[in-house]
């Protein structure tokens, strides 16, 4: 994980910024029902999650789905998988499990959303075979895709099929440094029902905009394999509980690490505290060793 990585995380102020005022207003539009929470890792393979799988595990995804209710599916960024593979993912996972796939790089990074309808249709035709296990798809734009590309982004989002829930991660500093009127972006996301991803990474604190565009929080948490990863999660716990109290409908929280083997441990830590303080009943994943 190179994005947002820095040499010395001790120098970073990891405190969570206050919510943007619009976040409170957005949460008031929620249905006030029970909050749906999906929390997981970004990968399921044994090499990355060393120590997570019991000896003799034959199918890593099948086992992973007994410990988590979701996964951030980054593999779809690199490959358009054949339908039988996608159907196999669906069949291997238990009831209620959700995949949160990333849009293919051919759309976001190569075409940069231009003339991308055919590529998008191909991507969605495949990923739709996850059926009831398809969660929110997320579109990550490259670092050099900034406000100058706003009209391209807006046109693409307006054309996005409404039956596929979408979240957007924008990484260019220009979206958030005050040099451009971000209200244009936020209003479009809000009107289209598209979630505004919050990325918590050591080297990119500007992406902690804390401005929800819908009653859905999609959080990509990038740890640094240091002790402060846990205290950062303590802060997130308090914010998530606050949002639950304010009526948030969905929380999607995915944990990444420089060395991914720590991700299940961090996930278990946060889930245990959520269950204790928010009265949730999420399964707590276990490490095999």
Secondary structure by P-SEA (a helix, b strand, c coil): ccccccccccccccccccccaaaaaaaaacccccbbbbbbcccccccccccccccccccaaaaaaaccccccccccccccccaaaaaaaaaaccccccccccccccccccccccccaaaaaaaaaaaccccccccbbbbbbcccccccaaaaaaaaaaaccccccbbbbbcccccccccccaaaaaaaaaaabbbbbbbbcccccccccccccccbbbbbbbbccccaaaaaaaaaaaaaaaaaaacccbbbbbbbcccccaaaaaaaaaaaaaaaccccccbbbbbcc
